Amino acid sequence: MMQIQRIQGRDISDALERARETCGLEAVVLSQESHSGGGVTLSVTRRQAEPKPKPKPDSVVTPRRDPADIVEVRQRLGEAGCSEELVEHILTPVRRLQAEGVHAIDAAAEVLGRLFKVAPLPKATGRLRTMALVGPTGAGKTTSLAKLAVVLLQRGRRVALATTDTYRVGAVDQLRAYAEVLQVPLFVAASGDELAGTVAAAQDCDVLLVDTAGRSPSDTESLTRLARDLERAGRATDLESYLVLPAAAGAGALQKARLAYSVLDPRATILTKLDETREVGIALEFCLRHGMESAFLCDGQDVHANIHRATAGRFADLCLRGRVA
């Protein structure tokens, strides 16, 4: 029912302002009366809201239901630890490819392969190349170093090992055991000067692999000193550092490591311990979000078998199958 109110004001402007205060923006003026002694009276009502039309049965929108194979892709990505945001980012082109006749799993593998960045490996130049493995304590640097040595030796490269980790008990002995098995020289460098001397002594080799001591991300002093040592050693060689990250670590720990070791300007990442977590997508998505290239993937302790060159297909296998096929 329409309700009419009479609003008085000193003049028309004052009356209109009072009408808006009383009835809000929906105020509608029905009539206006001016008084001989001055002043204005308005007859005002409030505009009635129009009723919303009821939707017709045939206009009801039902949410789209994905076919079973799309649902399976979503489930696999979720089990791998991929965020809902990443899952939807992947499924959007997957749906389009599926509509074109591509199987959903194959489409997801294709999309995933395009997402992740693979670090190109340096080519042999005839000059000593040094690869320094850096990263937090327990990331798997020493084992990864031995695995890399095996890969390079299989490719016919002359390899030498070095370590600056003179702090951890048994670190030198562990690497010495690897060096003896692989029959390659081992150098121990307790300082930046000694590391530079190691580079000079290894000039007859193709690649010098340097193991470094694990440091807490909060130990900025040690990380800065390591950066200086590597810079000094790099003056006589082509030196690149690789950040070793354990895939079993949470996103918070990975972020702390990334920020702390950025002072070393790592060339790429080596993801380790992929066999120790079912949610490998967390580490992979972390690298994706920060534009970090990956060089190698490690999924076990066997130095002869559990290292894989990072490829588009292997990233897809990890996300969709939970392992490197």
Salt bridges, closest charged atoms under 4 A:
ASP14 OD1 - ARG10 NH2 3.73
ASP14 OD2 - ARG18 NE 2.97
GLU17 OE1 - ARG20 NH2 3.00
GLU26 OE1 - ARG46 NH1 3.84
GLU33 OE1 - ARG6 NH2 3.08
ASP66 OD2 - ARG95 NH2 2.96
GLU72 OE2 - ARG76 NH2 2.68
GLU84 OE2 - ARG74 NH1 2.73
GLU85 OE1 - ARG289 NH2 3.19
GLU88 OE2 - ARG74 NH2 2.47
GLU88 OE1 - ARG95 NH1 3.78
GLU110 OE2 - ARG114 NH1 2.95
ASP165 OD2 - ARG168 NE 3.28
ASP173 OD1 - ARG176 NH1 3.31
ASP193 OD1 - ARG232 NH1 2.77
ASP206 OD1 - ARG158 NH2 2.95
GLU221 OE2 - ARG225 NH1 3.95
ASP238 OD1 - ARG127 NH1 2.61
ASP238 OD2 - ARG129 NH2 3.98
GLU240 OE2 - ARG267 NE 3.92
GLU285 OE2 - ARG289 NH2 2.71
GLU293 OE1 - ARG267 NH1 2.74
ASP299 OD1 - HIS308 NE2 3.07
ASP302 OD1 - HIS304 ND1 3.91
ASP317 OD1 - ARG321 NH1 2.85
